[in-house]
Amino acid sequence: MGYGNPREWCNTLMDYGEMIKHKHPNPSRKSIHHTVQSKFKGSNREVRGSVIKFLTEIDGGVVKNTLFVELPFERARIEQSFEGLVKEGMIEGVRVRYGLI
């Protein structure tokens, strides 16, 4: 099994996973590192996601002030999210004019 027949190996692994799932309803919840993710609505993740979505939907450059007008969040949160995304390399190659802030 395995070397000569990869399909059989994959099916065996899936069967094993199914067996574990029935034996332990959700093994990851027993992990000391398991945490429940915070709500998305109103979070910084929502602001960051909105900034990225807006920038991917526009054609060409954007005046940074447009973000403050178009997105329904406080100016400081948009600014912080934008700067963080740039610093992390999540936004690059976007032409943003800073003069009209």
C-alpha positions in Angstrom: 0.0 0.0 0.0 1.2 3.5 -0.6 4.1 3.4 -3.0 2.5 1.4 -5.8 -1.0 2.8 -5.3 -1.2 6.4 -4.0 -5.0 6.5 -4.3 -5.3 3.6 -1.9 -3.0 5.5 0.5 -5.0 8.6 0.3 -8.3 6.7 0.9 -6.8 4.9 3.9 -5.8 8.3 5.4 -9.3 9.7 4.8 -10.8 6.6 6.4 -8.5 6.9 9.4 -9.5 10.6 9.8 -13.2 9.7 9.7 -12.6 7.0 12.4 -10.8 9.6 14.6 -13.6 12.1 14.0 -16.3 9.6 15.2 -14.2 8.6 18.2 -13.4 12.2 19.3 -16.1 14.8 18.2 -13.6 17.6 17.7 -10.0 16.8 18.8 -8.7 20.3 18.3 -10.9 21.7 21.0 -9.0 19.6 23.5 -5.8 21.4 22.5 -4.5 24.0 25.0 -3.9 26.3 22.0 -7.5 26.2 20.8 -9.3 29.5 21.0 -12.6 30.8 19.7 -12.1 33.5 17.1 -13.5 36.9 18.0 -16.4 38.3 16.1 -15.7 39.7 12.7 -18.2 42.6 12.7 -16.5 45.7 14.0 -13.1 44.1 14.3 -9.8 45.3 12.9 -10.0 42.3 10.5 -13.2 43.8 9.1 -11.5 47.1 8.5 -8.4 45.6 7.0 -10.5 43.3 4.7 -12.6 46.4 3.6 -9.4 48.3 2.7 -8.1 45.4 0.7 -11.4 44.8 -1.0 -11.8 48.5 -1.9 -8.3 48.7 -3.3 -8.7 45.6 -5.4 -12.0 46.9 -6.9 -10.7 50.3 -8.1 -9.0 50.9 -11.4 -5.8 52.9 -11.2 -4.6 55.1 -8.4 -6.7 56.4 -5.5 -6.5 59.4 -3.3 -6.2 58.2 0.2 -8.9 60.5 1.3 -11.3 58.3 -0.8 -10.8 55.5 1.7 -12.1 57.7 4.5 -15.2 58.7 2.5 -16.0 55.3 1.1 -15.4 53.0 4.1 -17.8 53.1 7.0 -15.2 53.1 9.7 -13.4 55.8 11.8 -10.6 57.6 10.0 -8.0 56.5 12.6 -8.9 52.8 12.2 -8.7 53.0 8.4 -5.3 54.8 8.6 -4.0 52.3 11.1 -5.2 49.3 9.0 -3.8 50.8 5.8 -0.4 51.5 7.3 -0.3 48.1 8.8 -1.1 46.4 5.5 1.6 48.4 3.8 4.2 47.6 6.5 3.3 43.9 6.3 3.6 43.8 2.5 -0.1 43.0 2.0 -0.5 46.1 -0.1 2.2 46.9 -2.6 2.2 48.4 -6.0 -0.9 50.4 -5.2 -0.6 54.0 -6.3 -2.0 56.1 -3.4 -1.5 59.9 -3.3 -1.0 61.1 0.2 -1.3 64.8 -0.5 -5.0 65.2 0.1 -5.3 63.7 3.6 
